[in-house]
Amino acid sequence: MAERNYWLDLFTPQTWNEFLKAGASVSSFRESRWSAVQKIQVGDYLLCYLTGISRWVGVLEVTSKKPFKDMAPIWKDEDFPCRVKVKNVVQLDPETAVP
């Protein structure tokens, strides 16, 4: 396997909860991030940062061979169509997450 890369994955408290309720199997980004998302590879880690409370809440491992675009609803307020499949490596509660 190639060397693992690490990517920042920003969430608000609302989008983190929506991600978890949807099964925590797909992470996504805004359309404007598509060129960067296309560089994400299998085995890369997404480091999940919760804005608003400024804490690290998780680590996700990318499982999809290629990023993809999808408009299926996961999030209430935005579409975030640039997506990758993931598996949860570490998940912390916002109250006890790493500052």
C-alpha positions as a printed NumPy array, in Angstrom:
array([[  0.   ,   0.   ,   0.   ],
       [  1.172,   3.527,  -0.739],
       [  2.03 ,   5.87 ,   2.085],
       [ -1.066,   6.975,   4.003],
       [ -2.134,  10.603,   3.671],
       [ -4.076,  12.541,   6.285],
       [ -6.881,  14.954,   5.419],
       [ -8.89 ,  17.434,   7.46 ],
       [-12.616,  16.648,   7.574],
       [-14.611,  19.49 ,   9.127],
       [-17.979,  18.964,  10.798],
       [-20.381,  21.136,  12.723],
       [-22.143,  19.499,  15.686],
       [-25.204,  19.117,  13.428],
       [-23.36 ,  17.576,  10.453],
       [-21.423,  15.212,  12.778],
       [-24.705,  13.934,  14.234],
       [-26.197,  13.599,  10.756],
       [-23.101,  11.679,   9.609],
       [-23.418,   9.273,  12.55 ],
       [-27.188,   8.804,  12.069],
       [-26.61 ,   7.998,   8.376],
       [-24.368,   5.08 ,   9.382],
       [-20.967,   6.831,   9.441],
       [-20.037,   5.182,   6.148],
       [-19.823,   8.144,   3.752],
       [-18.001,  11.409,   4.303],
       [-18.348,  14.293,   1.927],
       [-17.219,  17.736,   0.948],
       [-18.488,  20.804,  -0.889],
       [-18.376,  20.941,  -4.684],
       [-15.604,  23.551,  -4.47 ],
       [-13.323,  20.89 ,  -2.883],
       [-13.681,  18.357,  -5.747],
       [-10.125,  18.804,  -7.083],
       [ -8.686,  18.11 ,  -3.602],
       [-11.123,  15.241,  -2.901],
       [ -9.992,  13.495,  -6.096],
       [ -6.55 ,  13.07 ,  -4.485],
       [ -7.938,  11.075,  -1.538],
       [ -7.055,   7.367,  -1.787],
       [ -7.986,   4.072,  -0.164],
       [ -6.358,   3.807,   3.26 ],
       [ -6.03 ,   7.559,   3.786],
       [ -7.243,   8.919,   7.11 ],
       [ -9.729,  11.747,   7.494],
       [ -9.138,  13.593,  10.766],
       [-12.523,  14.819,  11.966],
       [-12.612,  18.259,  13.563],
       [-15.755,  19.645,  15.143],
       [-16.074,  23.371,  14.515],
       [-17.854,  25.49 ,  17.065],
       [-16.404,  23.539,  19.996],
       [-12.922,  23.172,  18.446],
       [-12.341,  19.494,  19.166],
       [-11.078,  16.421,  17.318],
       [-13.906,  13.874,  17.341],
       [-12.777,  11.064,  15.1  ],
       [-10.594,   9.358,  12.542],
       [-12.087,   7.789,   9.412],
       [-10.317,   5.433,   7.034],
       [-11.165,   5.832,   3.354],
       [-12.464,   2.584,   1.834],
       [-13.623,   3.686,  -1.634],
       [-11.156,   3.273,  -4.485],
       [-12.25 ,   6.549,  -6.047],
       [-14.1  ,   9.598,  -4.762],
       [-17.521,  10.033,  -6.312],
       [-20.299,  12.565,  -6.63 ],
       [-23.724,  11.841,  -5.188],
       [-26.688,  14.023,  -4.294],
       [-28.489,  11.47 ,  -2.092],
       [-29.632,  13.344,   1.014],
       [-27.555,  12.821,   4.152],
       [-27.259,  16.365,   5.479],
       [-30.176,  18.68 ,   6.142],
       [-28.764,  22.082,   5.193],
       [-26.314,  21.29 ,   2.364],
       [-25.712,  18.565,  -0.215],
       [-21.916,  18.037,   0.052],
       [-21.832,  16.068,  -3.241],
       [-18.118,  15.11 ,  -3.293],
       [-17.972,  11.859,  -1.354],
       [-15.8  ,   8.969,  -0.22 ],
       [-16.755,   5.769,   1.553],
       [-15.211,   5.424,   5.005],
       [-15.033,   3.239,   8.069],
       [-14.843,   4.582,  11.581],
       [-11.416,   4.06 ,  13.184],
       [-11.885,   6.329,  16.224],
       [-15.049,   8.068,  17.388],
       [-15.199,  10.319,  20.441],
       [-18.117,  12.058,  22.095],
       [-17.959,  15.825,  21.558],
       [-17.95 ,  16.36 ,  25.338],
       [-14.801,  14.255,  25.825],
       [-13.09 ,  14.836,  22.46 ],
       [ -9.533,  16.123,  22.126],
       [ -9.278,  19.957,  22.293]])
